[in-house]
C-alpha cells in the first residue's frame, strides 16, 4: 500500500485529522484524538520496521 511507505506518516495523519476532517472545530477533544491517532500510527510504523528487519516483537 502506498500510504504505508510515506515519510512522516504519523505527522501527516495528525494534520489530516485536524485540518481535512476539521478536528480543530471539536476543540481539545479533536486535538487529543488527532494526537492519539498519530501515536497509533507511530506504533504501527515502528512495529512494521522491526518486523521487516527481523527483530522479534
Jmol script that loads the backbone (N, CA, C; Angstrom):
load data "model"
ATOM      1  N   UNK A   1       0.822  -1.178   0.000  1.00  0.00           N
ATOM      2  CA  UNK A   1       0.000   0.000   0.000  1.00  0.00           C
ATOM      3  C   UNK A   1       0.873   1.251   0.000  1.00  0.00           C
ATOM      4  N   UNK A   2       0.471   2.248  -0.707  1.00  0.00           N
ATOM      5  CA  UNK A   2       1.254   3.472  -0.828  1.00  0.00           C
ATOM      6  C   UNK A   2       1.346   4.222   0.501  1.00  0.00           C
ATOM      7  N   UNK A   3       0.281   4.246   1.254  1.00  0.00           N
ATOM      8  CA  UNK A   3       0.286   5.039   2.482  1.00  0.00           C
ATOM      9  C   UNK A   3       1.253   4.504   3.526  1.00  0.00           C
ATOM     10  N   UNK A   4       1.578   3.219   3.480  1.00  0.00           N
ATOM     11  CA  UNK A   4       2.500   2.660   4.455  1.00  0.00           C
ATOM     12  C   UNK A   4       3.935   3.073   4.198  1.00  0.00           C
ATOM     13  N   UNK A   5       4.240   3.535   3.004  1.00  0.00           N
ATOM     14  CA  UNK A   5       5.621   3.916   2.695  1.00  0.00           C
ATOM     15  C   UNK A   5       5.852   5.427   2.725  1.00  0.00           C
ATOM     16  N   UNK A   6       4.852   6.184   3.095  1.00  0.00           N
ATOM     17  CA  UNK A   6       5.010   7.636   3.152  1.00  0.00           C
ATOM     18  C   UNK A   6       5.905   8.040   4.323  1.00  0.00           C
ATOM     19  N   UNK A   7       6.796   9.011   4.105  1.00  0.00           N
ATOM     20  CA  UNK A   7       7.584   9.505   5.227  1.00  0.00           C
ATOM     21  C   UNK A   7       6.713  10.399   6.114  1.00  0.00           C
ATOM     22  N   UNK A   8       7.040  10.472   7.355  1.00  0.00           N
ATOM     23  CA  UNK A   8       6.321  11.304   8.335  1.00  0.00           C
ATOM     24  C   UNK A   8       4.841  10.934   8.418  1.00  0.00           C
ATOM     25  N   UNK A   9       4.560   9.647   8.350  1.00  0.00           N
ATOM     26  CA  UNK A   9       3.179   9.174   8.336  1.00  0.00           C
ATOM     27  C   UNK A   9       2.380   9.608   9.564  1.00  0.00           C
ATOM     28  N   UNK A  10       2.924   9.528  10.799  1.00  0.00           N
ATOM     29  CA  UNK A  10       2.142   9.982  11.949  1.00  0.00           C
ATOM     30  C   UNK A  10       1.805  11.476  11.886  1.00  0.00           C
ATOM     31  N   UNK A  11       2.757  12.272  11.429  1.00  0.00           N
ATOM     32  CA  UNK A  11       2.518  13.717  11.326  1.00  0.00           C
ATOM     33  C   UNK A  11       1.462  14.020  10.268  1.00  0.00           C
ATOM     34  N   UNK A  12       1.552  13.320   9.152  1.00  0.00           N
ATOM     35  CA  UNK A  12       0.553  13.520   8.101  1.00  0.00           C
ATOM     36  C   UNK A  12      -0.832  13.109   8.569  1.00  0.00           C
ATOM     37  N   UNK A  13      -0.905  12.027   9.338  1.00  0.00           N
ATOM     38  CA  UNK A  13      -2.200  11.569   9.859  1.00  0.00           C
ATOM     39  C   UNK A  13      -2.793  12.612  10.797  1.00  0.00           C
ATOM     40  N   UNK A  14      -1.943  13.180  11.659  1.00  0.00           N
ATOM     41  CA  UNK A  14      -2.416  14.198  12.616  1.00  0.00           C
ATOM     42  C   UNK A  14      -2.923  15.439  11.889  1.00  0.00           C
ATOM     43  N   UNK A  15      -2.167  15.900  10.916  1.00  0.00           N
ATOM     44  CA  UNK A  15      -2.596  17.075  10.159  1.00  0.00           C
ATOM     45  C   UNK A  15      -3.873  16.802   9.380  1.00  0.00           C
ATOM     46  N   UNK A  16      -4.002  15.614   8.830  1.00  0.00           N
ATOM     47  CA  UNK A  16      -5.205  15.245   8.093  1.00  0.00           C
ATOM     48  C   UNK A  16      -6.428  15.288   9.011  1.00  0.00           C
ATOM     49  N   UNK A  17      -6.278  14.725  10.209  1.00  0.00           N
ATOM     50  CA  UNK A  17      -7.398  14.717  11.141  1.00  0.00           C
ATOM     51  C   UNK A  17      -7.750  16.119  11.626  1.00  0.00           C
ATOM     52  N   UNK A  18      -6.747  16.947  11.832  1.00  0.00           N
ATOM     53  CA  UNK A  18      -7.015  18.293  12.342  1.00  0.00           C
ATOM     54  C   UNK A  18      -7.582  19.230  11.285  1.00  0.00           C
ATOM     55  N   UNK A  19      -7.052  19.140  10.069  1.00  0.00           N
ATOM     56  CA  UNK A  19      -7.426  20.116   9.048  1.00  0.00           C
ATOM     57  C   UNK A  19      -8.502  19.584   8.109  1.00  0.00           C
ATOM     58  N   UNK A  20      -8.241  18.465   7.464  1.00  0.00           N
ATOM     59  CA  UNK A  20      -9.176  17.939   6.467  1.00  0.00           C
ATOM     60  C   UNK A  20     -10.466  17.456   7.135  1.00  0.00           C
ATOM     61  N   UNK A  21     -10.320  16.713   8.234  1.00  0.00           N
ATOM     62  CA  UNK A  21     -11.508  16.218   8.925  1.00  0.00           C
ATOM     63  C   UNK A  21     -12.056  17.215   9.948  1.00  0.00           C
ATOM     64  N   UNK A  22     -11.489  18.392   9.972  1.00  0.00           N
ATOM     65  CA  UNK A  22     -11.937  19.501  10.821  1.00  0.00           C
ATOM     66  C   UNK A  22     -11.954  19.165  12.303  1.00  0.00           C
ATOM     67  N   UNK A  23     -10.921  18.471  12.751  1.00  0.00           N
ATOM     68  CA  UNK A  23     -10.813  18.134  14.165  1.00  0.00           C
ATOM     69  C   UNK A  23     -10.607  19.340  15.052  1.00  0.00           C
ATOM     70  N   UNK A  24     -10.058  20.416  14.493  1.00  0.00           N
ATOM     71  CA  UNK A  24      -9.865  21.634  15.280  1.00  0.00           C
ATOM     72  C   UNK A  24     -11.192  22.247  15.723  1.00  0.00           C
ATOM     73  N   UNK A  25     -12.237  22.007  14.967  1.00  0.00           N
ATOM     74  CA  UNK A  25     -13.541  22.557  15.321  1.00  0.00           C
ATOM     75  C   UNK A  25     -14.138  21.872  16.551  1.00  0.00           C
ATOM     76  N   UNK A  26     -13.599  20.716  16.914  1.00  0.00           N
ATOM     77  CA  UNK A  26     -14.095  19.994  18.083  1.00  0.00           C
ATOM     78  C   UNK A  26     -13.355  20.390  19.348  1.00  0.00           C
ATOM     79  N   UNK A  27     -12.445  21.330  19.232  1.00  0.00           N
ATOM     80  CA  UNK A  27     -11.726  21.826  20.396  1.00  0.00           C
ATOM     81  C   UNK A  27     -10.674  20.859  20.881  1.00  0.00           C
ATOM     82  N   UNK A  28     -10.529  20.799  22.211  1.00  0.00           N
ATOM     83  CA  UNK A  28      -9.469  19.973  22.786  1.00  0.00           C
ATOM     84  C   UNK A  28      -9.695  18.484  22.528  1.00  0.00           C
ATOM     85  N   UNK A  29     -10.953  18.058  22.426  1.00  0.00           N
ATOM     86  CA  UNK A  29     -11.228  16.642  22.149  1.00  0.00           C
ATOM     87  C   UNK A  29     -10.693  16.246  20.773  1.00  0.00           C
ATOM     88  N   UNK A  30     -10.853  17.115  19.775  1.00  0.00           N
ATOM     89  CA  UNK A  30     -10.346  16.835  18.444  1.00  0.00           C
ATOM     90  C   UNK A  30      -8.831  16.796  18.402  1.00  0.00           C
ATOM     91  N   UNK A  31      -8.198  17.688  19.152  1.00  0.00           N
ATOM     92  CA  UNK A  31      -6.732  17.729  19.197  1.00  0.00           C
ATOM     93  C   UNK A  31      -6.188  16.490  19.892  1.00  0.00           C
ATOM     94  N   UNK A  32      -6.813  16.092  20.988  1.00  0.00           N
ATOM     95  CA  UNK A  32      -6.371  14.894  21.710  1.00  0.00           C
ATOM     96  C   UNK A  32      -6.558  13.656  20.841  1.00  0.00           C
ATOM     97  N   UNK A  33      -7.687  13.569  20.152  1.00  0.00           N
ATOM     98  CA  UNK A  33      -7.936  12.424  19.274  1.00  0.00           C
ATOM     99  C   UNK A  33      -6.886  12.358  18.166  1.00  0.00           C
ATOM    100  N   UNK A  34      -6.572  13.497  17.562  1.00  0.00           N
ATOM    101  CA  UNK A  34      -5.558  13.526  16.499  1.00  0.00           C
ATOM    102  C   UNK A  34      -4.198  13.113  17.046  1.00  0.00           C
ATOM    103  N   UNK A  35      -3.874  13.543  18.250  1.00  0.00           N
ATOM    104  CA  UNK A  35      -2.599  13.173  18.871  1.00  0.00           C
ATOM    105  C   UNK A  35      -2.543  11.668  19.138  1.00  0.00           C
ATOM    106  N   UNK A  36      -3.645  11.109  19.623  1.00  0.00           N
ATOM    107  CA  UNK A  36      -3.688   9.672  19.902  1.00  0.00           C
ATOM    108  C   UNK A  36      -3.570   8.858  18.620  1.00  0.00           C
ATOM    109  N   UNK A  37      -4.215   9.289  17.557  1.00  0.00           N
ATOM    110  CA  UNK A  37      -4.125   8.573  16.285  1.00  0.00           C
ATOM    111  C   UNK A  37      -2.717   8.669  15.701  1.00  0.00           C
ATOM    112  N   UNK A  38      -2.043   9.798  15.907  1.00  0.00           N
ATOM    113  CA  UNK A  38      -0.657   9.934  15.448  1.00  0.00           C
ATOM    114  C   UNK A  38       0.251   8.982  16.229  1.00  0.00           C
ATOM    115  N   UNK A  39       0.003   8.838  17.525  1.00  0.00           N
ATOM    116  CA  UNK A  39       0.784   7.895  18.329  1.00  0.00           C
ATOM    117  C   UNK A  39       0.531   6.464  17.856  1.00  0.00           C
ATOM    118  N   UNK A  40      -0.709   6.166  17.503  1.00  0.00           N
ATOM    119  CA  UNK A  40      -1.059   4.846  16.989  1.00  0.00           C
ATOM    120  C   UNK A  40      -0.325   4.571  15.672  1.00  0.00           C
ATOM    121  N   UNK A  41      -0.304   5.541  14.776  1.00  0.00           N
ATOM    122  CA  UNK A  41       0.412   5.389  13.506  1.00  0.00           C
ATOM    123  C   UNK A  41       1.901   5.204  13.750  1.00  0.00           C
ATOM    124  N   UNK A  42       2.447   5.904  14.732  1.00  0.00           N
ATOM    125  CA  UNK A  42       3.862   5.766  15.059  1.00  0.00           C
ATOM    126  C   UNK A  42       4.162   4.360  15.562  1.00  0.00           C
ATOM    127  N   UNK A  43       3.267   3.816  16.372  1.00  0.00           N
ATOM    128  CA  UNK A  43       3.434   2.451  16.871  1.00  0.00           C
ATOM    129  C   UNK A  43       3.408   1.452  15.726  1.00  0.00           C
ATOM    130  N   UNK A  44       2.491   1.625  14.792  1.00  0.00           N
ATOM    131  CA  UNK A  44       2.397   0.738  13.633  1.00  0.00           C
ATOM    132  C   UNK A  44       3.670   0.816  12.796  1.00  0.00           C
ATOM    133  N   UNK A  45       4.141   2.023  12.543  1.00  0.00           N
ATOM    134  CA  UNK A  45       5.350   2.213  11.742  1.00  0.00           C
ATOM    135  C   UNK A  45       6.554   1.546  12.399  1.00  0.00           C
ATOM    136  N   UNK A  46       6.688   1.727  13.711  1.00  0.00           N
ATOM    137  CA  UNK A  46       7.799   1.116  14.439  1.00  0.00           C
ATOM    138  C   UNK A  46       7.706  -0.403  14.406  1.00  0.00           C
ATOM    139  N   UNK A  47       6.515  -0.925  14.615  1.00  0.00           N
ATOM    140  CA  UNK A  47       6.331  -2.382  14.618  1.00  0.00           C
ATOM    141  C   UNK A  47       6.636  -2.982  13.239  1.00  0.00           C
ATOM    142  N   UNK A  48       6.165  -2.344  12.180  1.00  0.00           N
ATOM    143  CA  UNK A  48       6.449  -2.844  10.833  1.00  0.00           C
ATOM    144  C   UNK A  48       7.938  -2.799  10.520  1.00  0.00           C
ATOM    145  N   UNK A  49       8.610  -1.743  10.949  1.00  0.00           N
ATOM    146  CA  UNK A  49      10.054  -1.639  10.715  1.00  0.00           C
ATOM    147  C   UNK A  49      10.803  -2.746  11.450  1.00  0.00           C
ATOM    148  N   UNK A  50      10.361  -3.047  12.665  1.00  0.00           N
ATOM    149  CA  UNK A  50      11.005  -4.133  13.430  1.00  0.00           C
ATOM    150  C   UNK A  50      10.758  -5.485  12.776  1.00  0.00           C
ATOM    151  N   UNK A  51       9.555  -5.699  12.280  1.00  0.00           N
ATOM    152  CA  UNK A  51       9.263  -6.967  11.603  1.00  0.00           C
ATOM    153  C   UNK A  51      10.084  -7.135  10.337  1.00  0.00           C
ATOM    154  N   UNK A  52      10.220  -6.053   9.582  1.00  0.00           N
ATOM    155  CA  UNK A  52      10.992  -6.118   8.334  1.00  0.00           C
ATOM    156  C   UNK A  52      12.475  -6.350   8.577  1.00  0.00           C
ATOM    157  N   UNK A  53      12.976  -5.848   9.710  1.00  0.00           N
ATOM    158  CA  UNK A  53      14.408  -6.017   9.993  1.00  0.00           C
ATOM    159  C   UNK A  53      14.724  -7.356  10.658  1.00  0.00           C
ATOM    160  N   UNK A  54      13.684  -8.104  11.004  1.00  0.00           N
ATOM    161  CA  UNK A  54      13.899  -9.427  11.574  1.00  0.00           C
ATOM    162  C   UNK A  54      13.923  -9.462  13.082  1.00  0.00           C
ATOM    163  N   UNK A  55      13.663  -8.342  13.742  1.00  0.00           N
ATOM    164  CA  UNK A  55      13.623  -8.311  15.206  1.00  0.00           C
ATOM    165  C   UNK A  55      12.266  -8.836  15.660  1.00  0.00           C
ATOM    166  N   UNK A  56      12.292  -9.800  16.553  1.00  0.00           N
ATOM    167  CA  UNK A  56      11.041 -10.378  17.020  1.00  0.00           C
ATOM    168  C   UNK A  56      10.362  -9.431  18.002  1.00  0.00           C
ATOM    169  N   UNK A  57       9.028  -9.357  17.961  1.00  0.00           N
ATOM    170  CA  UNK A  57       8.309  -8.437  18.869  1.00  0.00           C
ATOM    171  C   UNK A  57       8.381  -8.845  20.321  1.00  0.00           C
TER     172      UNK A  57
END
end "model"
wireframe off; spacefill off
backbone 0.3
color backbone group
